[in-house]
Each structure stands twice: as C-alpha cells, then as structure tokens.
Amino acid sequence: MKNPQPADYPVNQDIRFQPTKVYYHQNNGGFSVSLAIYDITDKVKVTDPVYLEDAKSLSSGVNPALEIRQESWHTRNYKAFGRAGAVVAEASGPLLDLGRWKIKFPAESVHSTHDLELRPTGPGRRQDVFVLESVPYFWDMVDPKGVYKLYKVDMGLRVEVANFTSKSHRDLEGVLIVNDKEVGGVVAIVTSIAVLKRDDSFRK
C-alpha cells in the first residue's frame, strides 16, 4: 500500500495554526534518552512565541506531565510515563526498520484506540507520516536548523496542528506547541520524539 504523500494534500492557506497547549521538552542527558515533558500552558500566552530559554525557566517548580525513558543505551525502545507513573505509550524504532517506528498504547487508552506506525514518506524524504483514526498526519522538517511542523489532513488539505522548535535538528530539548483539539498531547509528544530520533540517513 502506497504511503500517503504530502504532495497529495496541499497546505490549507486559509486556516491559521490555533495552539492550545505549550510543552517544554527537557533533556536530562546521559547515554540513554531521558526526557521530562512539562506542560507550561498556564504560564504563557499560547498565541505568542515561546522561546526555549523562557520555557526552561517557566518549567521550574512544575511537575512533569510525562517522562520519557529509554530502556537501555543500546536500544531504540522508549516508554512514556504519565504523572501517576503508569505507562501511557511505548515506541520502538530499530535501525534495521529503516526509519519506521511502532508506537503502542495500553488497552483502553484515552490517547488512541489503536497503535501507530510512524514512517518516512519515502527513501531520503524529510517528512514522516502516521495514520490516526484513519486520518493521515505528517511531521515535516521545515527548517534543518530545528523546526518541525505536524500537519493533519482535513477535507483533503493539510492543516498545521503542532510544531516543535529546538536549537538543532537532532536536539531533543525544545518547545512543542499543540492544538489539542486536533491531536492529543501524548500523540504529538511521542511522535515528535520518534521523528527527532530518526536516523539522518533516511532524510534529505
């Protein structure tokens, strides 16, 4: 089955991005991936730009909404833990899978009724696609310096529903802004991390 392609769905120029949530991804460093995801929505005006240093400062004293942990330094398996400590999503993307990621959710998850497959739209392409509830979503690296946008297909057109900005294209620390009326925060967070961890050999 052919991958959905961004070229098949032009960007809807008449609908502006309408953010509702702002998250800060804090990279805890080390050999294994360890991220704390902070919801700083209540501390910012979501319609204004949110810069990395400001987001980092605003996260002080806030409990993480999610924690992302790599199983071990030599695997590409990650688990996302919610505030109660339960696993809310798992992601696996072995190098031999050529840029593809499997994202699993617990039974009766409120975040997705089915597992997701995130994959490049084609060899060497900069976009990644996943299908949620029969609707295609595209992550697109719009600026190699570290700007990604998530688009949802609506009425045959792509509409921006989230974006992630970091200091560089491989940096896991950054600011994620989401319209959670169009894509859930957990889905946006976990897929953004998978996109950031995609090996560059599979992207132009």
ABEGO torsion letter per residue (X at the ends): XBBBBAAABBBBAABBBBBABBBBBBBAEEABBBBBBBBAAAABBAABBBBAAAAAAAABGBBBABBBBBABAABABBBBBBAAGBBABBBBBBAAAGGBBBBBBBBGBAABABBBBBBBAEBGBABBBBBBGGBBBBBBBABAAGBBBBBBBBGGBBBBABBBBBABAABABEBBBBBAAABBAAAAAAAAAAAAABBAAABX
